[in-house]
Amino acid sequence: MKEQVYRILQNIPRGRVVTYGQIAEILGNKHYARTVGNILHANPDGEKYPCYKVVNSKGYLARQYAFGGIEKQKEKLEAEGIEVRDYKVDLKKYQWK
């Protein structure tokens, strides 16, 4: 499952985000969202596998983003043109479908 999650991360287009639940659904079970989060927290390479593009179901960033914290995640998203307000992205505008 780990490899599948990392493959999904590599396919998220620039300027788009996904939710933990969305990845879980792609994997075939929406109840895997927590497992997806655990896999992302153990991500060995944040550049190769861009987990900064994953937000929660309401669009909020990860408080404990593994590669520098929430401010770093915000910075990376903004560098891709994604507007972040109060550590939240507008899923209607930026969610990859």
FINU-473140 format. One line per 5 residues: number of its first residue (from 0); for each residue x, y, z of N, C-alpha, C, O, CB. Coordinates in steps of 0.1 Angstrom, whole numbers. Glycine has a CB too. Layout:
BEGIN
NUM	X/Y/Z/X/Y/Z/X/Y/Z/X/Y/Z/X/Y/Z ~ ...
***
This chain:
BEGIN
0	8/-12/0/0/0/0/9/13/0/5/23/-6/-9/0/12 ~ 20/12/7/29/23/8/33/28/-6/33/40/-9/41/20/16 ~ 37/19/-15/41/23/-28/30/29/-36/32/38/-44/47/10/-35 ~ 18/24/-34/6/30/-41/4/44/-37/1/53/-45/-6/21/-39 ~ 5/47/-24/3/60/-19/14/70/-25/10/80/-29/4/61/-3
5	26/65/-25/37/74/-30/35/76/-45/38/87/-50/50/67/-28 ~ 30/66/-52/27/68/-67/16/78/-69/17/86/-78/23/54/-73 ~ 6/78/-61/-5/88/-62/1/102/-60/-2/111/-67/-16/85/-52 ~ 9/103/-50/15/116/-47/23/122/-59/22/134/-62/25/115/-35 ~ 30/113/-66/38/117/-78/29/121/-89/34/128/-99/47/106/-82
10	16/118/-89/7/121/-100/-1/133/-98/-9/137/-107/-1/109/-103 ~ -1/139/-86/-9/151/-83/-3/163/-91/9/166/-90/-9/154/-68 ~ -11/169/-100/-6/180/-108/-2/192/-99/-7/194/-88/-17/184/-118 ~ 7/200/-105/11/212/-99/-1/221/-97/-10/222/-105/22/220/-108 ~ -2/227/-85/-13/236/-82/-25/229/-77/-36/235/-76/-16/244/-94
15	-24/216/-74/-36/209/-69/-32/202/-56/-21/199/-53/-40/198/-80 ~ -43/199/-48/-41/191/-36/-51/180/-36/-60/179/-44/-44/201/-23 ~ -49/170/-27/-58/159/-24/-60/158/-9/-52/164/-1/-52/146/-30 ~ -70/151/-5/-72/148/9/-68/134/12/-66/125/3/-87/150/13 ~ -66/131/25/-62/118/30/-73/108/25/-70/97/20/-61/118/45
20	-86/112/27/-97/104/23/-97/101/8/-101/90/4/-110/110/28 ~ -94/111/0/-94/109/-14/-84/99/-18/-86/90/-27/-91/123/-21 ~ -72/99/-12/-62/89/-15/-67/75/-11/-66/65/-18/-48/92/-8 ~ -73/75/1/-79/62/6/-89/57/-4/-90/45/-6/-86/64/20 ~ -98/65/-9/-108/61/-19/-101/56/-32/-106/46/-37/-117/72/-22
25	-91/62/-36/-83/57/-48/-78/43/-45/-77/35/-54/-72/67/-52 ~ -74/41/-33/-69/28/-29/-80/18/-27/-77/6/-26/-61/29/-16 ~ -92/22/-27/-103/13/-27/-111/12/-14/-120/4/-13/-98/0/-30 ~ -107/20/-4/-114/20/9/-113/33/16/-102/37/21/-109/8/18 ~ -124/40/17/-123/54/23/-119/53/38/-116/64/43/-137/60/22
30	-120/42/44/-116/40/58/-101/39/60/-97/38/71/-123/28/64 ~ -94/40/49/-79/39/50/-73/53/52/-60/54/52/-73/33/37 ~ -81/63/54/-75/77/55/-65/78/66/-54/85/64/-87/87/58 ~ -67/72/78/-57/73/89/-44/66/85/-33/70/88/-63/67/102 ~ -46/54/78/-34/47/74/-26/55/64/-14/55/64/-39/33/67
35	-33/62/55/-26/71/45/-18/81/53/-7/84/49/-37/78/36 ~ -24/87/63/-17/97/71/-5/91/78/6/98/78/-26/103/82 ~ -5/79/83/6/73/89/17/70/78/29/72/81/2/60/95 ~ 13/66/67/23/64/56/30/77/52/42/77/50/16/58/43 ~ 22/88/51/28/101/47/37/106/58/47/112/55/17/111/45
40	34/103/71/42/108/81/56/101/81/66/106/86/36/106/95 ~ 56/89/75/69/82/74/76/83/61/85/76/57/67/67/77 ~ 71/93/53/76/95/39/91/97/40/96/106/47/69/107/33 ~ 99/89/32/113/90/32/119/102/24/130/106/26/119/78/27 ~ 111/108/15/116/118/6/105/128/2/97/125/-7/122/112/-6
45	104/139/9/93/149/7/94/155/-7/84/161/-11/94/159/17 ~ 105/155/-14/106/161/-27/101/151/-38/94/154/-47/120/165/-30 ~ 106/139/-36/102/128/-46/87/125/-44/80/122/-54/111/116/-44 ~ 82/124/-32/68/121/-29/62/133/-22/63/134/-9/67/108/-20 ~ 57/142/-29/52/155/-24/40/155/-15/29/158/-19/49/165/-35
50	42/150/-3/31/149/7/26/162/12/15/163/18/35/141/19 ~ 33/173/9/28/186/12/15/190/5/7/199/8/38/197/9 ~ 12/182/-6/-1/184/-14/-13/177/-8/-24/177/-14/1/179/-28 ~ -11/171/4/-22/164/11/-27/172/22/-20/177/31/-18/150/15 ~ -41/175/23/-47/182/33/-59/174/39/-62/163/33/-52/196/28
55	-64/179/50/-75/171/55/-88/173/48/-89/181/38/-77/174/70 ~ -99/167/52/-112/167/44/-118/181/44/-127/183/35/-121/158/50 ~ -114/190/52/-119/204/52/-109/213/45/-112/225/44/-122/208/66 ~ -98/208/41/-88/217/34/-77/222/43/-68/229/38/-95/228/28 ~ -77/218/56/-66/223/65/-53/216/63/-53/204/60/-71/221/79
60	-42/223/65/-29/218/64/-26/209/76/-33/210/86/-19/229/62 ~ -15/201/75/-11/192/86/-3/200/96/7/206/93/-2/180/80 ~ -8/200/108/-1/207/119/13/202/121/22/209/125/-8/206/132 ~ 15/189/119/28/183/121/34/178/108/39/166/107/27/171/131 ~ 34/186/98/39/182/85/54/178/87/62/185/93/39/195/75
65	57/166/82/70/159/85/82/166/80/93/164/86/69/146/80 ~ 81/175/71/93/182/65/94/197/68/95/205/59/93/179/50 ~ 92/200/81/94/214/84/82/221/91/83/233/94/98/222/73 ~ 72/213/93/60/219/100/50/226/91/52/227/79/65/229/111 ~ 40/231/97/29/236/89/33/249/81/27/251/70/17/240/99
70	42/257/86/46/268/78/54/264/66/52/271/55/56/277/87 ~ 61/254/66/68/249/54/58/243/44/60/245/32/78/238/58 ~ 48/236/49/38/231/40/31/243/33/29/242/21/28/222/47 ~ 28/253/41/21/265/35/30/271/24/25/275/14/18/275/46 ~ 42/272/27/52/278/18/53/271/5/53/276/-6/66/279/24
75	53/257/6/54/249/-6/41/250/-15/42/251/-27/57/234/-2 ~ 30/250/-8/17/251/-15/16/265/-22/12/266/-34/5/249/-6 ~ 20/275/-15/19/289/-21/29/290/-33/26/298/-42/23/299/-10 ~ 40/283/-32/50/283/-43/44/277/-56/49/280/-67/63/276/-39 ~ 34/269/-54/27/263/-66/15/271/-70/7/267/-79/23/249/-63
80	13/283/-64/2/291/-67/-11/288/-60/-22/293/-63/-1/290/-82 ~ -10/280/-50/-22/276/-42/-24/286/-30/-15/288/-22/-21/262/-36 ~ -35/293/-30/-38/303/-19/-41/295/-6/-50/287/-6/-49/312/-23 ~ -34/299/4/-36/293/18/-40/305/27/-33/315/29/-23/286/23 ~ -52/303/33/-57/313/42/-60/306/56/-68/296/56/-70/320/37
85	-54/311/66/-56/305/79/-53/290/79/-60/282/85/-71/307/84 ~ -42/287/72/-37/273/71/-48/264/65/-49/252/68/-33/268/85 ~ -55/269/55/-66/261/48/-66/265/34/-64/277/30/-80/264/55 ~ -68/255/25/-70/257/11/-84/255/7/-92/248/13/-60/248/3 ~ -89/262/-4/-102/260/-9/-103/248/-18/-97/248/-29/-106/273/-17
90	-109/237/-12/-109/225/-20/-117/226/-33/-114/219/-43/-115/214/-11 ~ -127/235/-33/-135/236/-45/-126/242/-56/-129/239/-68/-147/246/-43 ~ -116/249/-53/-107/256/-63/-95/247/-66/-91/247/-77/-103/269/-58 ~ -89/241/-56/-76/235/-57/-76/219/-57/-65/213/-59/-67/240/-47 ~ -87/213/-53/-87/198/-52/-86/192/-65/-93/195/-75/-99/193/-44
95	-76/182/-66/-75/174/-78/-86/164/-79/-89/157/-69/-61/167/-78 ~ -92/163/-90/-103/154/-91/-100/142/-100/-109/134/-103/-116/161/-96
***
